[in-house]
Amino acid sequence: MAGSIDKGMFDFDSVMKQFYNYKPGKDDTEGRAIKNNFQANMIQSGFDSQMAKDMAQQQSSIAQSNMITAADLEARNTSANMAQEFNYGQQSMGTQFKLQDTFADNQYERDLGTLGATGEQQRLTQQSQGTQDRLTTVVQGEQQREGFKEQGNQTRETLTKQDELAASKANRQSARSRSMARSF
């Protein structure tokens, strides 16, 4: 059939025209029932179609509202989580700072204690050294005094011997002089 594809696969246009143009008679109850049934079905289908469109619009609006609400909740949750993470981070850094500060204070106290102990030890060492130096000086002075005493004794002995020698020499010279004077 030439041109049959132009009318559609089932020649729907022709079928529709025959159905719409069919007018059942008064005694054709089946024809009227089919036409009335078709008419009622057409109204029902149109109503259903309209309701489906309205429902689709409504559901689309609800879905869009739900998506906006979900996005808003997600944004709020994300913001709240980020704020909590920030606060936790700040608290953690604050705690770390306090611990480091406490450690530094304790280290300072330990260093002061160490310096104090070192200073005390150094003072004791210097005191002991001063005492030792004083004792050494006293001993050296005593040894020097003993040395000077010994040297004085030796000098006295030497002078005494020299005096004795000189006296002996003078006595001998005097005895010689006397002996020479007698001989004359």
C-alpha positions as a Markdown table, in Angstrom:
| # | Residue | x | y | z |
|---|---|---|---|---|
| 1 | Met | 0.0 | 0.0 | 0.0 |
| 2 | Ala | 1.5 | 3.2 | -1.1 |
| 3 | Gly | 1.5 | 6.0 | 1.5 |
| 4 | Ser | 0.3 | 3.7 | 4.3 |
| 5 | Ile | 3.3 | 4.6 | 6.4 |
| 6 | Asp | 2.2 | 8.2 | 6.3 |
| 7 | Lys | -1.0 | 7.3 | 8.2 |
| 8 | Gly | 0.9 | 5.5 | 11.0 |
| 9 | Met | 1.7 | 1.9 | 11.7 |
| 10 | Phe | -1.9 | 0.9 | 12.6 |
| 11 | Asp | -3.8 | 3.5 | 10.6 |
| 12 | Phe | -4.9 | 5.0 | 13.9 |
| 13 | Asp | -6.3 | 8.1 | 12.3 |
| 14 | Ser | -8.7 | 6.1 | 10.2 |
| 15 | Val | -9.8 | 4.0 | 13.2 |
| 16 | Met | -10.4 | 7.1 | 15.3 |
| 17 | Lys | -12.5 | 8.8 | 12.6 |
| 18 | Gln | -14.7 | 5.7 | 12.2 |
| 19 | Phe | -15.1 | 5.4 | 16.0 |
| 20 | Tyr | -15.9 | 9.1 | 16.4 |
| 21 | Asn | -18.2 | 9.2 | 13.5 |
| 22 | Tyr | -20.1 | 6.1 | 14.6 |
| 23 | Lys | -23.6 | 7.0 | 15.9 |
| 24 | Pro | -25.3 | 4.0 | 17.5 |
| 25 | Gly | -29.1 | 3.9 | 17.0 |
| 26 | Lys | -31.7 | 3.7 | 19.8 |
| 27 | Asp | -31.9 | 0.0 | 19.8 |
| 28 | Asp | -28.1 | -0.5 | 19.6 |
| 29 | Thr | -27.4 | -0.8 | 23.4 |
| 30 | Glu | -24.0 | -2.3 | 22.8 |
| 31 | Gly | -22.9 | 0.5 | 20.6 |
| 32 | Arg | -24.1 | 3.1 | 23.0 |
| 33 | Ala | -22.5 | 1.2 | 25.9 |
| 34 | Ile | -19.2 | 1.1 | 24.0 |
| 35 | Lys | -19.4 | 4.8 | 23.1 |
| 36 | Asn | -20.4 | 5.8 | 26.7 |
| 37 | Asn | -17.7 | 3.5 | 28.1 |
| 38 | Phe | -15.2 | 5.0 | 25.7 |
| 39 | Gln | -16.3 | 8.5 | 26.7 |
| 40 | Ala | -16.1 | 7.7 | 30.4 |
| 41 | Asn | -12.7 | 6.1 | 29.9 |
| 42 | Met | -11.5 | 9.2 | 28.0 |
| 43 | Ile | -12.7 | 11.5 | 30.8 |
| 44 | Gln | -11.1 | 9.2 | 33.4 |
| 45 | Ser | -7.9 | 9.0 | 31.4 |
| 46 | Gly | -7.9 | 12.9 | 31.0 |
| 47 | Phe | -8.6 | 13.3 | 34.7 |
| 48 | Asp | -5.9 | 10.8 | 35.6 |
| 49 | Ser | -3.4 | 12.5 | 33.2 |
| 50 | Gln | -4.2 | 15.9 | 34.7 |
| 51 | Met | -3.9 | 14.5 | 38.2 |
| 52 | Ala | -0.6 | 12.8 | 37.3 |
| 53 | Lys | 0.7 | 16.1 | 35.9 |
| 54 | Asp | -0.4 | 18.0 | 39.0 |
| 55 | Met | 1.1 | 15.2 | 41.1 |
| 56 | Ala | 4.4 | 15.4 | 39.2 |
| 57 | Gln | 4.5 | 19.1 | 39.7 |
| 58 | Gln | 3.7 | 18.7 | 43.4 |
| 59 | Gln | 6.2 | 15.9 | 43.8 |
| 60 | Ser | 8.8 | 17.9 | 41.9 |
| 61 | Ser | 8.2 | 20.9 | 44.2 |
| 62 | Ile | 8.4 | 18.7 | 47.3 |
| 63 | Ala | 11.5 | 17.0 | 46.0 |
| 64 | Gln | 13.1 | 20.3 | 45.3 |
| 65 | Ser | 12.1 | 21.6 | 48.7 |
| 66 | Asn | 13.5 | 18.4 | 50.2 |
| 67 | Met | 16.8 | 18.8 | 48.3 |
| 68 | Ile | 17.1 | 22.4 | 49.5 |
| 69 | Thr | 16.3 | 21.3 | 53.1 |
| 70 | Ala | 18.8 | 18.5 | 52.8 |
| 71 | Ala | 21.5 | 20.8 | 51.4 |
| 72 | Asp | 20.8 | 23.3 | 54.1 |
| 73 | Leu | 21.0 | 20.6 | 56.8 |
| 74 | Glu | 24.2 | 19.3 | 55.2 |
| 75 | Ala | 25.7 | 22.8 | 55.1 |
| 76 | Arg | 24.7 | 23.4 | 58.8 |
| 77 | Asn | 26.1 | 20.0 | 59.8 |
| 78 | Thr | 29.3 | 20.6 | 57.9 |
| 79 | Ser | 29.6 | 24.1 | 59.5 |
| 80 | Ala | 28.9 | 22.7 | 62.9 |
| 81 | Asn | 31.5 | 19.9 | 62.4 |
| 82 | Met | 34.1 | 22.4 | 61.2 |
| 83 | Ala | 33.4 | 24.6 | 64.2 |
| 84 | Gln | 33.7 | 21.7 | 66.5 |
| 85 | Glu | 36.9 | 20.6 | 64.8 |
| 86 | Phe | 38.3 | 24.1 | 65.1 |
| 87 | Asn | 37.3 | 24.3 | 68.8 |
| 88 | Tyr | 38.9 | 20.9 | 69.4 |
| 89 | Gly | 42.0 | 22.0 | 67.6 |
| 90 | Gln | 42.2 | 25.3 | 69.6 |
| 91 | Gln | 41.7 | 23.4 | 72.8 |
| 92 | Ser | 44.4 | 20.9 | 71.9 |
| 93 | Met | 46.8 | 23.7 | 71.0 |
| 94 | Gly | 45.9 | 25.5 | 74.2 |
| 95 | Thr | 46.5 | 22.4 | 76.2 |
| 96 | Gln | 49.8 | 21.8 | 74.4 |
| 97 | Phe | 50.8 | 25.4 | 75.1 |
| 98 | Lys | 50.0 | 25.1 | 78.8 |
| 99 | Leu | 52.0 | 21.8 | 79.0 |
| 100 | Gln | 54.9 | 23.4 | 77.2 |
| 101 | Asp | 54.7 | 26.5 | 79.4 |
| 102 | Thr | 54.5 | 24.4 | 82.5 |
| 103 | Phe | 57.5 | 22.3 | 81.4 |
| 104 | Ala | 59.4 | 25.6 | 80.6 |
| 105 | Asp | 58.5 | 26.9 | 84.1 |
| 106 | Asn | 59.6 | 23.7 | 85.7 |
| 107 | Gln | 62.8 | 23.7 | 83.6 |
| 108 | Tyr | 63.5 | 27.2 | 84.7 |
| 109 | Glu | 63.0 | 26.2 | 88.4 |
| 110 | Arg | 65.3 | 23.2 | 87.8 |
| 111 | Asp | 67.9 | 25.4 | 86.2 |
| 112 | Leu | 67.7 | 27.9 | 89.1 |
| 113 | Gly | 68.1 | 25.0 | 91.5 |
| 114 | Thr | 71.0 | 23.7 | 89.5 |
| 115 | Leu | 72.6 | 27.2 | 89.4 |
| 116 | Gly | 71.9 | 27.6 | 93.1 |
| 117 | Ala | 73.5 | 24.2 | 93.9 |
| 118 | Thr | 76.4 | 25.0 | 91.6 |
| 119 | Gly | 76.8 | 28.4 | 93.2 |
| 120 | Glu | 76.6 | 26.9 | 96.7 |
| 121 | Gln | 79.2 | 24.2 | 95.7 |
| 122 | Gln | 81.4 | 26.8 | 94.2 |
| 123 | Arg | 81.1 | 28.9 | 97.3 |
| 124 | Leu | 81.9 | 25.9 | 99.5 |
| 125 | Thr | 84.8 | 25.0 | 97.2 |
| 126 | Gln | 86.1 | 28.6 | 97.3 |
| 127 | Gln | 85.7 | 28.7 | 101.1 |
| 128 | Ser | 87.6 | 25.4 | 101.4 |
| 129 | Gln | 90.2 | 26.7 | 99.0 |
| 130 | Gly | 90.5 | 29.9 | 101.1 |
| 131 | Thr | 90.9 | 27.8 | 104.3 |
| 132 | Gln | 93.4 | 25.6 | 102.6 |
| 133 | Asp | 95.3 | 28.7 | 101.2 |
| 134 | Arg | 95.3 | 30.3 | 104.7 |
| 135 | Leu | 96.6 | 27.1 | 106.2 |
| 136 | Thr | 99.2 | 26.8 | 103.5 |
| 137 | Thr | 100.2 | 30.4 | 104.1 |
| 138 | Val | 100.4 | 29.8 | 107.8 |
| 139 | Val | 102.6 | 26.7 | 107.3 |
| 140 | Gln | 104.7 | 28.6 | 104.8 |
| 141 | Gly | 105.1 | 31.5 | 107.3 |
| 142 | Glu | 105.9 | 29.0 | 110.0 |
| 143 | Gln | 108.5 | 27.3 | 107.8 |
| 144 | Gln | 109.9 | 30.7 | 106.8 |
| 145 | Arg | 110.1 | 31.8 | 110.4 |
| 146 | Glu | 111.8 | 28.5 | 111.3 |
| 147 | Gly | 114.1 | 29.0 | 108.3 |
| 148 | Phe | 114.9 | 32.6 | 109.4 |
| 149 | Lys | 115.4 | 31.4 | 112.9 |
| 150 | Glu | 117.8 | 28.7 | 111.7 |
| 151 | Gln | 119.5 | 31.2 | 109.4 |
| 152 | Gly | 119.8 | 33.6 | 112.4 |
| 153 | Asn | 121.2 | 30.8 | 114.6 |
| 154 | Gln | 123.7 | 29.9 | 111.8 |
| 155 | Thr | 124.6 | 33.6 | 111.3 |
| 156 | Arg | 125.1 | 33.9 | 115.1 |
| 157 | Glu | 127.2 | 30.8 | 115.2 |
| 158 | Thr | 129.2 | 32.1 | 112.3 |
| 159 | Leu | 129.6 | 35.5 | 113.9 |
| 160 | Thr | 130.5 | 33.9 | 117.2 |
| 161 | Lys | 133.1 | 31.7 | 115.5 |
| 162 | Gln | 134.4 | 34.7 | 113.6 |
| 163 | Asp | 134.5 | 36.6 | 116.9 |
| 164 | Glu | 136.3 | 33.7 | 118.5 |
| 165 | Leu | 138.7 | 33.4 | 115.6 |
| 166 | Ala | 139.3 | 37.2 | 115.6 |
| 167 | Ala | 139.7 | 37.1 | 119.4 |
| 168 | Ser | 142.0 | 34.1 | 119.1 |
| 169 | Lys | 143.9 | 35.8 | 116.3 |
| 170 | Ala | 144.0 | 39.0 | 118.4 |
| 171 | Asn | 145.2 | 37.0 | 121.4 |
| 172 | Arg | 147.8 | 35.3 | 119.3 |
| 173 | Gln | 149.0 | 38.7 | 117.9 |
| 174 | Ser | 148.9 | 40.2 | 121.3 |
| 175 | Ala | 150.8 | 37.2 | 122.7 |
| 176 | Arg | 153.3 | 37.5 | 119.8 |
| 177 | Ser | 153.6 | 41.2 | 120.4 |
| 178 | Arg | 154.2 | 40.6 | 124.0 |
| 179 | Ser | 156.6 | 37.9 | 123.3 |
| 180 | Met | 158.4 | 40.2 | 120.9 |
| 181 | Ala | 158.3 | 43.0 | 123.3 |
| 182 | Arg | 159.9 | 40.8 | 125.9 |
| 183 | Ser | 162.5 | 39.8 | 123.6 |
| 184 | Phe | 163.5 | 43.3 | 123.2 |
